[in-house]
Amino acid sequence: MGTIESIQAWLHSGEESLLWLMLGTIVLSYLLEDLAIVSAAGLATQGLLPAQYALLAIFIGIATGDLGLYYLGKSGRYFRGVRYKALTNRYFRTLRTKLRHNSFSSLFIIRFIPGLRTVGFTLSGFFVIPLPIFLLAVISATALWTGVVFSTIYYLGTSAWLQTSEYQWVVIPCAIALLFISNRLMNKTYSRGLS
């Protein structure tokens, strides 16, 4: 039995492989969220991971990653040098005012702009945005984004014409490229709006 056959046999072996696939999806979502969504949809399309487990793993990974960033920012408040820089920097005061004034809408929009996620969610913790507002904004935006991307890829992957095609493997690279391009466009559009 070759390496590929042994991996396929392990993936189809049962409950243990479901746990590993879910954990792998969660870890991948910490690194590259969009790739995790596309990969999980691909696994669900192939029948290796039930769709509800794939969505659950993506959601757990993204939500816990965002919550980790929030608490990373909150822990930054305990370092005197960081607090001093924040208090003396005029841009931080402006950001704090904007983030506190429109917390929900700002965090909701930040979720869709790749370059702002890490900074925005970390600053939310640093500026002590109320945790319920943070969670509500992040979870609702995550549910919307994940639902749209996962459903689209899953629908395409399970369609009869694609299942019979020899080019079904093209869906995942095309989806990743499309997400990359759309993320770039959103980032440029938002950056121009700030200028």
N, C-alpha and C positions, 0 to 999 in steps of 0.2 A: 504494500500500500504506500503510495507516494505521499508527499507532504500535503498537497492540496486535498487529496482524498481523506487524509486523517483529520485535517482541519474541518472539512465539511461534515465528517462523521461526528466530531466533537460538538460542532454547532447544533447538530440535530439530536444530540444525545438526551436532552430533556431539561428538567428544572434547573440543574446546576448551570447549564449554558445560558439559560435565560437570565439568571442572576449576574453572570459575568458580562453578558451583552449589555444589561442595564447599567452595571457599574462602569463599563467601558464608555457608554454613552454619556453618563454623568461626568466622568473625568474629561472626555473630549469636549463637553460643553464648557468646562472651565478654561480650556485653551482657545477653541474656536467655536463659538455658538452656532453660527450658520452651518458650518460643516457638520456639527453634531446633529442638527435638525435634518439635513439632507441625508446623512448616513443612517439615522434612525428610520427615516421614511423608506430608504432603500432596503434596510433589513426587514421592515414590515411588509414591503412589497414582495420580497422574496419568501416571505413566510417564516423567516428565522426568528422573528420577534413579533408577538402580537401588537397590533397598532396601539392599543390602550397602554401597554407596558412601555412602548417606545415613547409615546407622548408623556407618560408619567416620568420616565427617566430624564427626558429633555427638560421638563418643567422643574423637576427637583434640582437638576444641575444648574440651570440658569438662575433659579430663585436663590439657591444657597450661595452661588457665586456672587450675586448682587448683594445679598445680605452680608457676605464676608467683606465686600468692599466698603459697605456702610460702617461696619464695626472697625475696619482698618482705619477709616477716617476718624471715627469716634475715639479710638485709642490714641490718635495723633494729638489730641487735645491735652494729653498728659505730659507731653514733651515741651519743656519751656522754650526751647529754640523755635519749634514749629509755631507755638502760640505767639511768640514775639513777632515772627515773620508775618503771620496772619494779621495781627493787630496793626502793624506798621505799613502794610502794603495796601495802597488805596484800591487796587483791583479786587482784593479779597473782600473789602467792605461792599463794593458794588455787586460782586457775585453773591455775597451773603444776602444782601437786600433783595436781589432779583429772585434768588432761589427760595427765600422765605416767603416772599410776596405771592408767588405763583408756584408753590411747591408741586402740586399735583400735575398741572399742565407741563411744567418744565421737566419734571422727571419722566413723564409720559413721552415727551418728545425726545429726550435724551436717549431713551431706550432704542430709538430707531436710527440714531446717528452714531456710527461706529467709533469715531475718534473721541466722542464725549462720554461714553459709558463709564470707563474706569475713573476718569477725573470727576465726572458729575456725581457718581454714586459715592465716591470717597469723600468728596466735599459735602455731600448730604449728611454723612455721619459727623464730619468735622463741625459743621454748622448746626448740628443737633436738630435736624428736621425731624418732626415727630415720626416715630417708627410706624404707626398705623398709616399715615399718609404716604410714607415712602413705600411700604409694602403694597398698599392699594394701587398706587401708580405703577410700580414695577410689575406687579402680578397681572394687572389688567393689560398693560402693554405687551408683556411677554405672552400672555394667552392669545392676544390678537395676532402678533407676529408669528408665533409658533403655529397657531391654527391655520393661518393662510398658507405659509410655506409648506408645512407638513402635508396639509390636505391636497395642495396642488401637486406635489411630487407623488404622493400616494395614489392620487387619482390617475395621473399619467402612467405610473408604474403598473397599476392593476388593469389598465384598459386593455381590451382584447387585442386591438391592432398592435399594441406595443409588445404584449406578451408573446405574440407569434413572430415578431420581428427579430432578426439576428442582431439588430443594433440597439437593443434595449439598454445595454450598458452605457450608452451615450447620455442617458437622462441625467445621471448624477454629475458628470463633469459639466454638462450644459447648465444644470441648476446652480452649481457652485459658481460658474462664470457669470451667470445672470445675477446672482446675489451680490457678487463682488462688484459688478458694474453698477447695480442699483445703489449699493452702499456708497460707492464713490460719488455718484450723482447727488445723493442726499447730502453727503458731507460737503460737496462743493456748493450746493444750493444754500445750505445753512450758513456756510462760511461767507458767502456773498451777502447774505442777509445781515450778518453782523458787521460787515464793513461799512 
